[in-house]
């Protein structure tokens, strides 16, 4: 069963499941919109402010949505919603699959396999656009999982707007395939490294859904 610390709050007024780690961005925006709406009947200035702040709050709710997923069958499933940006053989025999996440995608990432989190390392860096090759030097969180396929590495990479990656699980946690493991705020990228001998089932330009799209081929 999924671990309780990965659960996200649900905004009962909007019926939207909100990603854990969204509060620093979401709460001030919603509060400002609510205050502007409350004052809009008595003040033309508040009414003028209410329109963009409400639209921004709605956009934030959409961005930080965290929908339930029916997890697919397969050895390795996509950790992220997005588009496959590149598939690159690595010197050690592994294959890196890079998935670009636009601001329109769900930004909650999921475990590609069941296993144990053996390390979670935050690496400081820059904030160039995630579709840029130089984004490999951006702020990132490097995950390693001990799985039935051996060590699996996954990297969450911040984008030009994102300034924080929020891991949900500490080292030593046993994780189910498809379980929520972290959030990247705004545009970003997720890389997964498939072990030597594991064939890739996706192709560049293909759309992926976290917990649903299979990454490897039998």
Secondary structure by P-SEA (a helix, b strand, c coil): ccccccbbbbccccccccccccccccaaaaaaaaaaaaaccccaaaaaaaaaaaaaaaaaaaaabbbbbccccccccccccccccccccccccbbbbbbbbccccccbbbbcccccccbbbbbbbcccccccccccccbbbbbbbbccccbbbbbbbbcccccbbbbcccccccccccccccccccccbbbbbbcccccccccccccccccccccccc
